Amino acid sequence: MSKIGIVTFSSPGHINPSITLAKELERRGHRVTFYTLVNGVAKIEAAGFRVRPYGLHELGEESIAESYRELGNLTGLRAVRFTVELLKRRITIGLRELPMCFREDQIDGLVIDQVVPAGTVIARSENIPFVTLSNALPMNLDAIAPPVFSHRGPARGPLDRLGIRLLNGLQNHLAKPLVAIANQYQRANRLPIYRSITELRSELAQVTQLPPQFDFRRSQIDETFHYTGPFHSRESRPPVDFPWDRLSDEVPLIYASMGTLQNQIRRVFEMIAEACRELPVQLVISLGAKVTPDEYAHLPGNPITVGYAPQLELLQKASVCITHAGLNTALESIAHGVPMLAIPITNDQPGVAARIRHHGLGRVIGLQKLTVAKIRTTLQTLLQDPQYTEKANAFQAAIASVDGASEATKIIETALNAKPIRELA
């Protein structure tokens, strides 16, 4: 048995797959402790794991909630830049508080979310072996696969490669403030300087829940990079109340979720409801925790609206999923053979949406081009054209035999054992 710490971003989209991974680590005999901000504590503790929140004096629940409300109203590069500002504050606090946490807990090895660079900096400075975890799209740059915030497909020629090179430069530019903060710590402790954000990954292993079938082809894949498959499990999520008696078996179910962060754009929900009102379908909308159903009580067509939805159970019944193109929702739709209408907002969502389109798993409508008519026409296509369901079923079959959490756990164990690990007494 060893003590393994998981350093994770505190939103549900990162916590849910991390809990699934933690349960597999625990099943294999390891003792797991989470390190995150206070707004992630309740969900992790409900799953039965110990949590050490950091930043309590500077990032309380209301402060975090307010920043997420602001982020939820932003789109595109404005939202990306705002996210970087959030991460700047978090890396500063993490660099100050995580060293003591790791020392006091005598952690043997770490699994560190790719968007929590403070964990990487401290793991190296404390000589703790660690694995990088990509719960969202991997941020690894490549010559022919665009960076995660791009809506482009893979390169097909020299001009595409040039465009990707420029986009890669933009990602490095956006991440410069994070690297600068990391290097302040490095200089203060007489440690080597980081040249770019790409160096803030593990040399031992990086695991991603992205299945290889869903990614773009890449010009090169490092031997430490591992596709494992999705980390979703009903066990990692607490039960959610839902009015199951209101569901109809007589018409197709459309399930709509715009995630838990970028879900404050009211007109999106209004257009989805209006588009579905004149179709022979039933619409269920998951609004996200920051929105109450009462705020959307008068949407056209009287859809079922809830704060949180039992997503995995609803996808078993859905004919189409309308999604912001978060990776978790996309992978869960694929796992249930459900075609998608993707409406990406920001961060890695354009990259996920580009993969949905590229692999024929659904259609994409950019936020700036979103209209009621386009949503309605696209839903009709997804419901009536069998190629989308066939593609979704083919991808479902391809990943059905893969236990992503189990595969990732084996890789983590092998990597962390590459350096001596203290055995518990």
Secondary structure, DSSP 8 states (H G I E B T S, - for coil): --EEEEE--SSHHHHHHHHHHHHHHHHTT-EEEEEE-GGGHHHHHHTT-EEEE--TTTS-HHHHHHHHHHHHT--HHHHHHHHHHHHHHHHHHHHHHHHHHHHHHT-SEEEEETT-HHHHHHHHHTT--EEEEESSS-----SSS--TT-------SHHHHHHHHHHHHHHHHHHHHHHHHHHHHHHHTT-----SGGGSS-SS-EEES--GGGS---S---TTEEE------GGGS------GGG--SSS-EEEEE--SSS---HHHHHHHHHHHHTSS-EEEEE--TTS-GGGGTT-TT--EEESS--HHHHHTTEEEEEE---HHHHHHHHHTT--EEE---STTHHHHHHHHHHTTSEEE--GGG--HHHHHHHHHHHHH-HHHHHHHHHHHHHHHT--HHHHHHHHHHHHHTTS------
